[in-house]
Structure formats: structure tokens, C-alpha cells
Amino acid sequence: MARNPRAFLDISALFAGIWSEQGGARMILRLAQADVVQLLVSPQVLAELERALRRRAPTELGRLALLLERSAVEVVSTPCEDAVRKWQGLTHHAGDAWIVAAACSSDADYLVTLDREHLLDNAALAQAVPFPIATPGDFLAWYRKRLKDAQ
């Protein structure tokens, strides 16, 4: 049997999954809870997400902890500085370079994001990474097609 798909979630996707009970990002968290998708995040994603929640919605910190636990999110290793520098040239954003470097070093099948400026609309980056970079909805469409093809 093939392993579960490994989806790396950036800050925007993970925040959307926590903030809204509807939508693709929350559905991805539910798929992880059902143990059919493995979610990956980096320590940088968690730290930035915690800072964002403390500023915008401190009461949601408990929900973050609960959703991460239920979804069995795997926290991957922090990427090395050389890897981050490599990706900074393509993302043109230091924070997103950390995300891409962590996703690449984690054996991810997909990078899920809502960041159009640095990730989704970056054609050069899309050609350089070994996995698709797309929205939660795109990931879900890919996952459904994968299930259908397996039948």
C-alpha cells in the first residue's frame, strides 16, 4: 500500500485551517485527523503562527494546539542556512525561503499555501521544486484524483 500523501502547510494555509471551520484548509486538517494525509510544518511555521494568533486571536491558541494534536502534524527539522539561501533567490522573501527549504527537506509531496505573491504565482519556483505548490482547494482536487485513479 502506498504511503499517505505528505502535505507541507505554510503559515497562511495552517492559519486558514484554524480560523475557518469551512474551506479547503480545514478539510485538509480533517483528512489528517482521519489519518489519510500526513501534515508537515516547520518550527518557523509554528512560531510565526503562534505570534499571529497572539496578536489577532489569542483565544484561538487552544484550538491551534487541539487541531495540531488531532491532526498528528509532524514538525520537520529546521533547514540549513545554505538551503534557505538557495531558495531565497527564487522566493525573494526570507520567510518563504525558510518554508520552501523546510518543505524540500521533508520529503513533502505538496506545498499548500495561500501566498500568491511569493509562492503560488512564482513560475520559476514552481519549476525548481520537486512538488506542486498550490492552494488548499488545488491540493484537495489532486487528492480526489489520486483516490479515483487508485480505484
PyMOL commands that place a pseudoatom at each C-alpha (Angstrom):
pseudoatom trace, name=CA, resn=MET, resi=1, chain=A, elem=C, hetatm=0, pos=[0.000, 0.000, 0.000]
pseudoatom trace, name=CA, resn=ALA, resi=2, chain=A, elem=C, hetatm=0, pos=[1.287, 3.470, -0.902]
pseudoatom trace, name=CA, resn=ARG, resi=3, chain=A, elem=C, hetatm=0, pos=[2.127, 5.864, 1.880]
pseudoatom trace, name=CA, resn=ASN, resi=4, chain=A, elem=C, hetatm=0, pos=[-0.204, 8.715, 2.725]
pseudoatom trace, name=CA, resn=PRO, resi=5, chain=A, elem=C, hetatm=0, pos=[0.455, 11.943, 0.836]
pseudoatom trace, name=CA, resn=ARG, resi=6, chain=A, elem=C, hetatm=0, pos=[2.687, 14.352, 2.729]
pseudoatom trace, name=CA, resn=ALA, resi=7, chain=A, elem=C, hetatm=0, pos=[1.410, 17.927, 2.597]
pseudoatom trace, name=CA, resn=PHE, resi=8, chain=A, elem=C, hetatm=0, pos=[3.559, 20.756, 3.928]
pseudoatom trace, name=CA, resn=LEU, resi=9, chain=A, elem=C, hetatm=0, pos=[1.387, 23.633, 5.154]
pseudoatom trace, name=CA, resn=ASP, resi=10, chain=A, elem=C, hetatm=0, pos=[2.725, 27.140, 5.304]
pseudoatom trace, name=CA, resn=ILE, resi=11, chain=A, elem=C, hetatm=0, pos=[1.522, 29.762, 7.764]
pseudoatom trace, name=CA, resn=SER, resi=12, chain=A, elem=C, hetatm=0, pos=[-1.292, 31.047, 5.558]
pseudoatom trace, name=CA, resn=ALA, resi=13, chain=A, elem=C, hetatm=0, pos=[-2.778, 27.591, 4.958]
pseudoatom trace, name=CA, resn=LEU, resi=14, chain=A, elem=C, hetatm=0, pos=[-2.484, 26.498, 8.567]
pseudoatom trace, name=CA, resn=PHE, resi=15, chain=A, elem=C, hetatm=0, pos=[-3.958, 29.791, 9.806]
pseudoatom trace, name=CA, resn=ALA, resi=16, chain=A, elem=C, hetatm=0, pos=[-6.899, 29.397, 7.396]
pseudoatom trace, name=CA, resn=GLY, resi=17, chain=A, elem=C, hetatm=0, pos=[-7.488, 25.864, 8.644]
pseudoatom trace, name=CA, resn=ILE, resi=18, chain=A, elem=C, hetatm=0, pos=[-7.630, 27.017, 12.226]
pseudoatom trace, name=CA, resn=TRP, resi=19, chain=A, elem=C, hetatm=0, pos=[-9.529, 30.251, 11.673]
pseudoatom trace, name=CA, resn=SER, resi=20, chain=A, elem=C, hetatm=0, pos=[-12.334, 28.923, 9.490]
pseudoatom trace, name=CA, resn=GLU, resi=21, chain=A, elem=C, hetatm=0, pos=[-14.363, 25.812, 10.147]
pseudoatom trace, name=CA, resn=GLN, resi=22, chain=A, elem=C, hetatm=0, pos=[-15.212, 25.684, 6.445]
pseudoatom trace, name=CA, resn=GLY, resi=23, chain=A, elem=C, hetatm=0, pos=[-12.981, 25.621, 3.415]
pseudoatom trace, name=CA, resn=GLY, resi=24, chain=A, elem=C, hetatm=0, pos=[-10.174, 23.618, 1.948]
pseudoatom trace, name=CA, resn=ALA, resi=25, chain=A, elem=C, hetatm=0, pos=[-7.587, 24.227, 4.636]
pseudoatom trace, name=CA, resn=ARG, resi=26, chain=A, elem=C, hetatm=0, pos=[-9.882, 22.890, 7.371]
pseudoatom trace, name=CA, resn=MET, resi=27, chain=A, elem=C, hetatm=0, pos=[-10.728, 19.891, 5.158]
pseudoatom trace, name=CA, resn=ILE, resi=28, chain=A, elem=C, hetatm=0, pos=[-7.009, 19.105, 4.895]
pseudoatom trace, name=CA, resn=LEU, resi=29, chain=A, elem=C, hetatm=0, pos=[-6.803, 19.124, 8.704]
pseudoatom trace, name=CA, resn=ARG, resi=30, chain=A, elem=C, hetatm=0, pos=[-9.776, 16.734, 8.784]
pseudoatom trace, name=CA, resn=LEU, resi=31, chain=A, elem=C, hetatm=0, pos=[-8.057, 14.399, 6.314]
pseudoatom trace, name=CA, resn=ALA, resi=32, chain=A, elem=C, hetatm=0, pos=[-5.043, 14.367, 8.607]
pseudoatom trace, name=CA, resn=GLN, resi=33, chain=A, elem=C, hetatm=0, pos=[-7.310, 13.597, 11.574]
pseudoatom trace, name=CA, resn=ALA, resi=34, chain=A, elem=C, hetatm=0, pos=[-8.663, 10.653, 9.563]
pseudoatom trace, name=CA, resn=ASP, resi=35, chain=A, elem=C, hetatm=0, pos=[-5.030, 9.513, 9.075]
pseudoatom trace, name=CA, resn=VAL, resi=36, chain=A, elem=C, hetatm=0, pos=[-5.177, 9.601, 5.274]
pseudoatom trace, name=CA, resn=VAL, resi=37, chain=A, elem=C, hetatm=0, pos=[-2.872, 12.618, 4.815]
pseudoatom trace, name=CA, resn=GLN, resi=38, chain=A, elem=C, hetatm=0, pos=[0.337, 13.399, 6.727]
pseudoatom trace, name=CA, resn=LEU, resi=39, chain=A, elem=C, hetatm=0, pos=[0.671, 17.093, 7.532]
pseudoatom trace, name=CA, resn=LEU, resi=40, chain=A, elem=C, hetatm=0, pos=[4.088, 18.669, 7.807]
pseudoatom trace, name=CA, resn=VAL, resi=41, chain=A, elem=C, hetatm=0, pos=[5.116, 22.025, 9.272]
pseudoatom trace, name=CA, resn=SER, resi=42, chain=A, elem=C, hetatm=0, pos=[8.396, 23.566, 10.291]
pseudoatom trace, name=CA, resn=PRO, resi=43, chain=A, elem=C, hetatm=0, pos=[9.283, 25.123, 13.635]
pseudoatom trace, name=CA, resn=GLN, resi=44, chain=A, elem=C, hetatm=0, pos=[9.289, 28.502, 11.837]
pseudoatom trace, name=CA, resn=VAL, resi=45, chain=A, elem=C, hetatm=0, pos=[5.682, 27.978, 10.689]
pseudoatom trace, name=CA, resn=LEU, resi=46, chain=A, elem=C, hetatm=0, pos=[4.562, 27.166, 14.218]
pseudoatom trace, name=CA, resn=ALA, resi=47, chain=A, elem=C, hetatm=0, pos=[6.428, 30.100, 15.750]
pseudoatom trace, name=CA, resn=GLU, resi=48, chain=A, elem=C, hetatm=0, pos=[5.032, 32.594, 13.230]
pseudoatom trace, name=CA, resn=LEU, resi=49, chain=A, elem=C, hetatm=0, pos=[1.537, 31.165, 13.556]
pseudoatom trace, name=CA, resn=GLU, resi=50, chain=A, elem=C, hetatm=0, pos=[1.671, 31.442, 17.337]
pseudoatom trace, name=CA, resn=ARG, resi=51, chain=A, elem=C, hetatm=0, pos=[2.814, 35.085, 17.073]
pseudoatom trace, name=CA, resn=ALA, resi=52, chain=A, elem=C, hetatm=0, pos=[-0.011, 35.840, 14.616]
pseudoatom trace, name=CA, resn=LEU, resi=53, chain=A, elem=C, hetatm=0, pos=[-2.624, 34.229, 16.851]
pseudoatom trace, name=CA, resn=ARG, resi=54, chain=A, elem=C, hetatm=0, pos=[-1.350, 36.028, 19.946]
pseudoatom trace, name=CA, resn=ARG, resi=55, chain=A, elem=C, hetatm=0, pos=[-1.771, 39.343, 18.075]
pseudoatom trace, name=CA, resn=ARG, resi=56, chain=A, elem=C, hetatm=0, pos=[-5.057, 38.676, 16.280]
pseudoatom trace, name=CA, resn=ALA, resi=57, chain=A, elem=C, hetatm=0, pos=[-6.910, 35.989, 18.193]
pseudoatom trace, name=CA, resn=PRO, resi=58, chain=A, elem=C, hetatm=0, pos=[-5.241, 34.859, 21.427]
pseudoatom trace, name=CA, resn=THR, resi=59, chain=A, elem=C, hetatm=0, pos=[-8.305, 32.826, 22.347]
pseudoatom trace, name=CA, resn=GLU, resi=60, chain=A, elem=C, hetatm=0, pos=[-7.591, 30.568, 19.333]
pseudoatom trace, name=CA, resn=LEU, resi=61, chain=A, elem=C, hetatm=0, pos=[-4.287, 29.275, 20.753]
pseudoatom trace, name=CA, resn=GLY, resi=62, chain=A, elem=C, hetatm=0, pos=[-6.125, 26.418, 22.447]
pseudoatom trace, name=CA, resn=ARG, resi=63, chain=A, elem=C, hetatm=0, pos=[-7.796, 25.480, 19.168]
pseudoatom trace, name=CA, resn=LEU, resi=64, chain=A, elem=C, hetatm=0, pos=[-4.383, 25.525, 17.470]
pseudoatom trace, name=CA, resn=ALA, resi=65, chain=A, elem=C, hetatm=0, pos=[-2.973, 23.069, 19.998]
pseudoatom trace, name=CA, resn=LEU, resi=66, chain=A, elem=C, hetatm=0, pos=[-6.018, 20.810, 19.736]
pseudoatom trace, name=CA, resn=LEU, resi=67, chain=A, elem=C, hetatm=0, pos=[-6.086, 20.771, 15.931]
pseudoatom trace, name=CA, resn=LEU, resi=68, chain=A, elem=C, hetatm=0, pos=[-2.348, 20.124, 15.692]
pseudoatom trace, name=CA, resn=GLU, resi=69, chain=A, elem=C, hetatm=0, pos=[-2.621, 17.229, 18.129]
pseudoatom trace, name=CA, resn=ARG, resi=70, chain=A, elem=C, hetatm=0, pos=[-5.683, 15.696, 16.477]
pseudoatom trace, name=CA, resn=SER, resi=71, chain=A, elem=C, hetatm=0, pos=[-4.134, 16.078, 13.038]
pseudoatom trace, name=CA, resn=ALA, resi=72, chain=A, elem=C, hetatm=0, pos=[-0.877, 14.423, 14.138]
pseudoatom trace, name=CA, resn=VAL, resi=73, chain=A, elem=C, hetatm=0, pos=[1.105, 17.203, 12.497]
pseudoatom trace, name=CA, resn=GLU, resi=74, chain=A, elem=C, hetatm=0, pos=[4.761, 16.303, 12.002]
pseudoatom trace, name=CA, resn=VAL, resi=75, chain=A, elem=C, hetatm=0, pos=[7.176, 19.096, 12.856]
pseudoatom trace, name=CA, resn=VAL, resi=76, chain=A, elem=C, hetatm=0, pos=[10.095, 18.695, 10.461]
pseudoatom trace, name=CA, resn=SER, resi=77, chain=A, elem=C, hetatm=0, pos=[13.678, 19.733, 11.081]
pseudoatom trace, name=CA, resn=THR, resi=78, chain=A, elem=C, hetatm=0, pos=[14.799, 23.297, 10.625]
pseudoatom trace, name=CA, resn=PRO, resi=79, chain=A, elem=C, hetatm=0, pos=[16.506, 23.557, 7.224]
pseudoatom trace, name=CA, resn=CYS, resi=80, chain=A, elem=C, hetatm=0, pos=[20.159, 24.501, 6.999]
pseudoatom trace, name=CA, resn=GLU, resi=81, chain=A, elem=C, hetatm=0, pos=[21.170, 28.067, 6.162]
pseudoatom trace, name=CA, resn=ASP, resi=82, chain=A, elem=C, hetatm=0, pos=[22.589, 27.035, 2.760]
pseudoatom trace, name=CA, resn=ALA, resi=83, chain=A, elem=C, hetatm=0, pos=[19.235, 25.586, 1.715]
pseudoatom trace, name=CA, resn=VAL, resi=84, chain=A, elem=C, hetatm=0, pos=[17.436, 28.726, 2.835]
pseudoatom trace, name=CA, resn=ARG, resi=85, chain=A, elem=C, hetatm=0, pos=[19.843, 30.930, 0.832]
pseudoatom trace, name=CA, resn=LYS, resi=86, chain=A, elem=C, hetatm=0, pos=[19.265, 28.777, -2.245]
pseudoatom trace, name=CA, resn=TRP, resi=87, chain=A, elem=C, hetatm=0, pos=[15.517, 29.325, -2.118]
pseudoatom trace, name=CA, resn=GLN, resi=88, chain=A, elem=C, hetatm=0, pos=[15.672, 32.996, -1.151]
pseudoatom trace, name=CA, resn=GLY, resi=89, chain=A, elem=C, hetatm=0, pos=[16.894, 33.796, -4.645]
pseudoatom trace, name=CA, resn=LEU, resi=90, chain=A, elem=C, hetatm=0, pos=[13.680, 32.359, -6.079]
pseudoatom trace, name=CA, resn=THR, resi=91, chain=A, elem=C, hetatm=0, pos=[11.166, 33.455, -3.432]
pseudoatom trace, name=CA, resn=HIS, resi=92, chain=A, elem=C, hetatm=0, pos=[12.633, 36.938, -2.903]
pseudoatom trace, name=CA, resn=HIS, resi=93, chain=A, elem=C, hetatm=0, pos=[11.356, 36.695, 0.660]
pseudoatom trace, name=CA, resn=ALA, resi=94, chain=A, elem=C, hetatm=0, pos=[13.338, 35.394, 3.619]
pseudoatom trace, name=CA, resn=GLY, resi=95, chain=A, elem=C, hetatm=0, pos=[10.366, 33.848, 5.440]
pseudoatom trace, name=CA, resn=ASP, resi=96, chain=A, elem=C, hetatm=0, pos=[9.155, 31.998, 2.374]
pseudoatom trace, name=CA, resn=ALA, resi=97, chain=A, elem=C, hetatm=0, pos=[12.669, 30.750, 1.648]
pseudoatom trace, name=CA, resn=TRP, resi=98, chain=A, elem=C, hetatm=0, pos=[12.567, 29.013, 5.064]
pseudoatom trace, name=CA, resn=ILE, resi=99, chain=A, elem=C, hetatm=0, pos=[9.201, 27.455, 4.136]
pseudoatom trace, name=CA, resn=VAL, resi=100, chain=A, elem=C, hetatm=0, pos=[10.385, 26.139, 0.777]
pseudoatom trace, name=CA, resn=ALA, resi=101, chain=A, elem=C, hetatm=0, pos=[13.663, 24.846, 2.231]
pseudoatom trace, name=CA, resn=ALA, resi=102, chain=A, elem=C, hetatm=0, pos=[11.819, 23.011, 5.002]
pseudoatom trace, name=CA, resn=ALA, resi=103, chain=A, elem=C, hetatm=0, pos=[9.289, 21.529, 2.567]
pseudoatom trace, name=CA, resn=CYS, resi=104, chain=A, elem=C, hetatm=0, pos=[12.063, 20.337, 0.263]
pseudoatom trace, name=CA, resn=SER, resi=105, chain=A, elem=C, hetatm=0, pos=[13.998, 18.699, 3.083]
pseudoatom trace, name=CA, resn=SER, resi=106, chain=A, elem=C, hetatm=0, pos=[10.883, 16.990, 4.479]
pseudoatom trace, name=CA, resn=ASP, resi=107, chain=A, elem=C, hetatm=0, pos=[10.074, 14.728, 1.529]
pseudoatom trace, name=CA, resn=ALA, resi=108, chain=A, elem=C, hetatm=0, pos=[6.785, 16.594, 1.010]
pseudoatom trace, name=CA, resn=ASP, resi=109, chain=A, elem=C, hetatm=0, pos=[4.518, 15.677, -1.892]
pseudoatom trace, name=CA, resn=TYR, resi=110, chain=A, elem=C, hetatm=0, pos=[2.851, 19.076, -1.899]
pseudoatom trace, name=CA, resn=LEU, resi=111, chain=A, elem=C, hetatm=0, pos=[3.304, 22.597, -0.521]
pseudoatom trace, name=CA, resn=VAL, resi=112, chain=A, elem=C, hetatm=0, pos=[-0.058, 24.080, 0.450]
pseudoatom trace, name=CA, resn=THR, resi=113, chain=A, elem=C, hetatm=0, pos=[-0.262, 27.866, 0.680]
pseudoatom trace, name=CA, resn=LEU, resi=114, chain=A, elem=C, hetatm=0, pos=[-2.427, 30.907, 0.079]
pseudoatom trace, name=CA, resn=ASP, resi=115, chain=A, elem=C, hetatm=0, pos=[0.604, 33.152, -0.608]
pseudoatom trace, name=CA, resn=ARG, resi=116, chain=A, elem=C, hetatm=0, pos=[0.188, 34.328, -4.199]
pseudoatom trace, name=CA, resn=GLU, resi=117, chain=A, elem=C, hetatm=0, pos=[2.934, 36.941, -4.237]
pseudoatom trace, name=CA, resn=HIS, resi=118, chain=A, elem=C, hetatm=0, pos=[5.939, 34.783, -3.333]
pseudoatom trace, name=CA, resn=LEU, resi=119, chain=A, elem=C, hetatm=0, pos=[4.801, 31.195, -3.857]
pseudoatom trace, name=CA, resn=LEU, resi=120, chain=A, elem=C, hetatm=0, pos=[1.676, 30.490, -5.932]
pseudoatom trace, name=CA, resn=ASP, resi=121, chain=A, elem=C, hetatm=0, pos=[2.360, 32.911, -8.793]
pseudoatom trace, name=CA, resn=ASN, resi=122, chain=A, elem=C, hetatm=0, pos=[6.098, 32.234, -8.882]
pseudoatom trace, name=CA, resn=ALA, resi=123, chain=A, elem=C, hetatm=0, pos=[6.699, 30.248, -12.102]
pseudoatom trace, name=CA, resn=ALA, resi=124, chain=A, elem=C, hetatm=0, pos=[10.460, 29.956, -11.569]
pseudoatom trace, name=CA, resn=LEU, resi=125, chain=A, elem=C, hetatm=0, pos=[9.933, 28.486, -8.119]
pseudoatom trace, name=CA, resn=ALA, resi=126, chain=A, elem=C, hetatm=0, pos=[7.290, 26.063, -9.393]
pseudoatom trace, name=CA, resn=GLN, resi=127, chain=A, elem=C, hetatm=0, pos=[9.795, 24.678, -11.902]
pseudoatom trace, name=CA, resn=ALA, resi=128, chain=A, elem=C, hetatm=0, pos=[12.567, 24.349, -9.317]
pseudoatom trace, name=CA, resn=VAL, resi=129, chain=A, elem=C, hetatm=0, pos=[10.801, 22.457, -6.525]
pseudoatom trace, name=CA, resn=PRO, resi=130, chain=A, elem=C, hetatm=0, pos=[10.127, 18.694, -6.622]
pseudoatom trace, name=CA, resn=PHE, resi=131, chain=A, elem=C, hetatm=0, pos=[6.419, 19.040, -5.739]
pseudoatom trace, name=CA, resn=PRO, resi=132, chain=A, elem=C, hetatm=0, pos=[3.399, 21.163, -6.666]
pseudoatom trace, name=CA, resn=ILE, resi=133, chain=A, elem=C, hetatm=0, pos=[2.788, 24.434, -4.845]
pseudoatom trace, name=CA, resn=ALA, resi=134, chain=A, elem=C, hetatm=0, pos=[-0.919, 25.205, -4.693]
pseudoatom trace, name=CA, resn=THR, resi=135, chain=A, elem=C, hetatm=0, pos=[-3.926, 26.294, -2.677]
pseudoatom trace, name=CA, resn=PRO, resi=136, chain=A, elem=C, hetatm=0, pos=[-5.801, 24.052, -0.261]
pseudoatom trace, name=CA, resn=GLY, resi=137, chain=A, elem=C, hetatm=0, pos=[-8.542, 23.611, -2.900]
pseudoatom trace, name=CA, resn=ASP, resi=138, chain=A, elem=C, hetatm=0, pos=[-5.985, 22.545, -5.505]
pseudoatom trace, name=CA, resn=PHE, resi=139, chain=A, elem=C, hetatm=0, pos=[-4.483, 20.052, -3.078]
pseudoatom trace, name=CA, resn=LEU, resi=140, chain=A, elem=C, hetatm=0, pos=[-7.938, 18.578, -2.400]
pseudoatom trace, name=CA, resn=ALA, resi=141, chain=A, elem=C, hetatm=0, pos=[-8.616, 18.241, -6.148]
pseudoatom trace, name=CA, resn=TRP, resi=142, chain=A, elem=C, hetatm=0, pos=[-5.244, 16.481, -6.534]
pseudoatom trace, name=CA, resn=TYR, resi=143, chain=A, elem=C, hetatm=0, pos=[-6.063, 14.199, -3.608]
pseudoatom trace, name=CA, resn=ARG, resi=144, chain=A, elem=C, hetatm=0, pos=[-9.506, 13.307, -5.008]
pseudoatom trace, name=CA, resn=LYS, resi=145, chain=A, elem=C, hetatm=0, pos=[-7.961, 12.497, -8.402]
pseudoatom trace, name=CA, resn=ARG, resi=146, chain=A, elem=C, hetatm=0, pos=[-5.359, 10.347, -6.691]
pseudoatom trace, name=CA, resn=LEU, resi=147, chain=A, elem=C, hetatm=0, pos=[-8.092, 8.410, -4.896]
pseudoatom trace, name=CA, resn=LYS, resi=148, chain=A, elem=C, hetatm=0, pos=[-10.072, 7.982, -8.103]
pseudoatom trace, name=CA, resn=ASP, resi=149, chain=A, elem=C, hetatm=0, pos=[-7.004, 6.786, -10.035]
pseudoatom trace, name=CA, resn=ALA, resi=150, chain=A, elem=C, hetatm=0, pos=[-6.257, 4.230, -7.315]
pseudoatom trace, name=CA, resn=GLN, resi=151, chain=A, elem=C, hetatm=0, pos=[-9.652, 2.560, -7.743]
for i in range(1, 151): cmd.bond("trace and resi %d" % i, "trace and resi %d" % (i + 1))
show_as sticks, trace
zoom trace
